[in-house]
Structure formats: structure tokens, C-alpha cells
Amino acid sequence: MEIAALVSGGVDSSVVVHQLKEAGYDPTIFYIRIGMEDKDGYIDCPAEEDIEITSYIAKKYGCRFEIVSLHDEYWNRVVSYTIDSVKRGLTPNPDMMCNKYIKFGCFEEKWGKDFDKIATGHYATTTEIDGKVWLSTAKDPVKDQTDFLGQITRLQIQKLMFPIGHLMKSEVRAIAEQQKLPSAKRKDSQGICFLGKINYNDFIERYLGKRTGKIVELETGKVLGKHNGYWFHTIG
């Protein structure tokens, strides 16, 4: 079986490669470049360290390794969605859209179609009932990521593998340390990838600007202060 493993350089996806090799598979490792810069170099998501670690993992386990770019697709499907949602007063979920449209959408259309399965480091599992494959929760209730996978289609889930979904995070860390993987002690990624080190509010101000308004106490009508735009205060 031909398996494409999406590896980011983090501990979870690194251990995915180990688990696949232990199971007798020989996956092809893909690193997806999605961090990008706009015309003024404002958006910054450096990938050098991630690529270096992923390259090491590929060499350690003797896997083919390919770096692919989905910059434009990520901007059109995820970043633009984020800006538009905030502008409408909503709270976007870029990670959910990235899974649906980029990792299991555009990647599948361009590269994944040549493979039988796509493996990722998500904390989730799959369950087959009457010939149909269903998305299921992970063993680790704290790290479970099925909420971020909630919008993937039935067709997409048929092709996915989650090799660490049956493990606790502590077990994943232990495997990484036992195998001396360079990502063993890396911190879990937090926040929105395409922002890199850019502050979220600075990013929103960059594209939506400011619109000063009053902060009013609903019950009394008392003016408590001012805000710079409702899009800085969406629910969630």
C-alpha cells in the first residue's frame, strides 16, 4: 500500500513515520509549505527548522521526501476566509478550513491522488461500520482533534490514517525520546500558522483597519469605554 505521510517537523507527525515503518509500510513524506509573505513581507511563517527536522526524519527511516507548495491555495481558501469571517463579526477557525481544503483537498488533488492512504499526526481515529468509515475520537481526550476535522467529507475520511490516534500524548513523547527524534521535546504548535510571529490583532488591523466605537453596558446603557473595531472582539 502506498502511503503519503504529511509531516510538519513536530513530534506528532514525526512519530507517525516511526509508527508506519514499525507496521511495515514505506511512506513517502511530504512537507507542505503554506506559510507565505504578502507583497510587503508582513506575513511570516518560517519553515527552515521544520524542513530540517522533517528531512532528518526522512533520512533516518529511509523514506522519500518531497517539499510541496500550496501558498496561493492557502491564501485563497484559508487566509481570505479568516479575514472575511472576522469582518462579518464571526470567529473563524483557520485550522478547520486548512484540513478540509488544503491538507485533504488541494494536496489530495495534486499529489495525494497517487497514493492509497494519507497519514497525519492528528489525534483522531477511524471506525468502519457496515463498509463505511467514520471519524472517531482519539484515545487521549485532552489532545483529541476531531473538532478540527469536523468538516472533512465522507470521501476524504475514507482515505485517511491517524497512526497515533490510539496513543496518549505522553506515549507519543516517549516514543520520540526513545527513538532520539529531534522533535521529541519540541513544544506543541499553538495559534494560527500563517501568522508566524505576527500578533493576531496586528494582522486584523493590517487588513481591516480600525473603527472606533463605544463600549456600552447592555443592562444600564452606561458607556464604559471605547473600542477600535468590533472585529477585535468576536465571540470566541
N, C-alpha and C positions, 0 to 999 in steps of 0.2 A: 504494500500500500504506500502510495506517495503522499507524504505529509509536508505541508508548509507550516513552519513554526514562526509565529510573529514574536520577535524578541526585541525588547526595548533597552536592555542593559541592566534592568532592575533584577532584584533577587528572584521574584516570582517567575518571570519568563525565562530566566537563566536555568532555574530548576526544572522547568518544563522540558528543556532539551535533555537534561540528565534522565528524567523520567521516561522520555520517549526512547532514548538509547537503551535504558535498562529493560524496556519492554520489547526490544529487538527491532525497533524502527531506525531508519536513517533519514531524519528530516532535513529539508532544505530550510536554512534560516533566512528570514527576511527582516531587515530593519527598515521601517517606513519613516521617511523624512516628512514631517508635517510642520515643524517649526519654520517660520518664514519671516521675512522682513518686508515692510511696505516700502514705498518709494523714499521715505525719509529714514529708513533703518530703525523705525520705532519699535517694531515687534522683534523680540529676540528670544530664541529658544535654542541655545547652543547644544549641539549634538555630538561634539567631538568625543567626550568621555564615554557617552553611551555607545557610540560606534566602536570605540577602542575595546570596551568590555565585551560587546557582542562579538567582535572579531576574535577575541581571545577564546570565548566560549566555542565558537565555530571550529577553531584550530584544535582545542582540547578534545573535542568529541569527533573530529574528522568530518564535519558537516560542510556542505556547500553553503556559501554565504553571499547574499545579494542585498545591496542597498538600493531601495526604490524611492522615488519621489512622488508625493501626492500633494505638493504645495498648493497648486491652483485649486484642486478639488476641495482641499480642506478650507481654503478661504471662502469658496463659493457655497459650500454646504454647511460649514460649522461656524466660522467666524462671522460671516454675514448674518446667519441665523441668530447668533448671540447678540449682535448689535441691534437687529430688528426687534428681537423679543424685549430687550431692555427698553427700547424706545417706546414700546407699547405698554410699558409698565409691568411686564411679566418677568419672571425669574427663569432664565434659560438653564439648560443642562447640556453643556457642550460635550461632555463625555458620552452621554447617551446618544447624541447625534453622530459622534465620531465612530462609535461602534456600529451603528446602523448604516451610515452612508460611506464611511471611509474604510475601516478595517474589514467589514464584511460586505461592503458594497463595491466601492471603486477598486479596492485591492482584488476582490474576487473577479471582477470583470476583466482586469488587466493581467493578473498573474495567478490568482487562486484557482481559476477555472482549469488549470493544467494539473491540479492536484486532487486527490481523493478526499483529503481532510485538511482543515485549517486548525492548528493548535495554538491556544493562547494561554496566558498566565492569569486569566480571570478566576476568581473564587466562585465557581458555579459547577454544576454537574448536569448531565442529561439522563433522561429516563425514557426507555422505549416501552410503549403500551400499544398493543394491537398493531404493530408495524409502524407506529408514528412516534417520532422523537420529540420529547418535551423538555423545555428548560426547567431545571430543578435547582434547589438551593444547595449551597456548599456545606461541608462538614463544620466549618468554622462560622458560627453565627455572627461574629463580630466583623469578619472580613468579607462576608458574603456580598457578591456584586451583582446579583440577579436583577436588582433595581436598575442598574446601569445598562443591563441587557434587555430590559423590558420591551423595547420597541423593535427588536430584530424579528424578522419574518420566519414563518414555519420553514420556508425553503432554506433560509440561512442556517437555522439551528440544526438541520439535518446533516450539515457538513462540518459542524464544529466539534472540537475536542478540548476538554479542560483537564489536562493531566494532573493538576494539583488541587482540583476541587474536592477531593476526598481527604485532603490533609489539613491539619491545623497550621496556622501561620508559624507557630513555634517549630513544627516539624519541617516546614519548608526551610526555615533559617538553619536548622540543624543539618539538613542535607547539604545546604550550600557551604556550611563551615566544614563539614566532613569531606566534601569534595574540593575544598580550598578554592571556591569560586570567588573571583574578585568582587562580586556584588553581594557577598554574604552579609556584610554589615552596612550596606547602603540603606539610607533612610527611605521609607516609602514615599513615593511622589505625592504631593498634595497640591491642590489648586488646579488652575487651567493651564495646560501645557503651552499653548501658543503665546501666552503672556510672558513666559520665561521669568525674568526678574522684574518685570514691569508691574507696578501696583494696579490692582483691578480698577479702582476709581480713576486713576490717571488714564487708563485705557478708555474707559467710558467717556471721560471728559474730552479726550482726544477726538472721538468720533461723534459725540452728541453735544459737546459743549456744556454750558451751564444755563440754568433758567431759575433765577431766584424766586422763591415763594415763601409764604408764611407757614409756620408750623402751628396748627390750631388744635387745641384740646376739644375733642368731639363733644364731650358732655357739657362743657361750660362755654365754649366759643372763645375761650381765652387764648390770645396769641402768645405762644411760648418761645418763639424764636423764628429764625429763617433757615431755609434750606437752599441748596444750589441746583436743585432739579430732582423731580420725583424718581428719575431713573437711578439715582444713587441709593434709593431706599425701597426697592421692590421686595415684596414678601419672600422670605427665604434667604 
